[in-house]
Amino acid sequence: MVKHMIVWKLDDRIENKNEKALEIKTALEGLTGKIDGLLKMEIIIDKLPSSSGDIMMDSEFESNEALMAYQKHPLHVEIANGIVRPSVSQRLSLDYEV
């Protein structure tokens, strides 16, 4: 199994950051059950004030091959290019095998 974790910082141009974070959460969590090899998708938007990021994605995949397929999957690409990337100014990721 592979864990794929991302922390995003929303762009300062975003007027309602809570609304945008919820939109990203809903869209990404909606991919569960629609992409082969995606086992879990949890988007955390309820953060403590000490946080330096705004949104965290905690996802699990059957394998590294499943993660690579997810990254190219049209449903993921549509959300990434249409909602996430235009809204964030920073992205950090960490992938590891469990």
Buried (B, 14 or more C-beta within 10 A) or exposed (E): EBBBBBBBBBBEEBEEBEEBBBBBBEBBBEBEEEBEBBEEBBBBBEBEEEEEBBBBBEBBBBEBEBBEBBEEBEBBEEBBEEBBEEBBEEBEEEEEEE
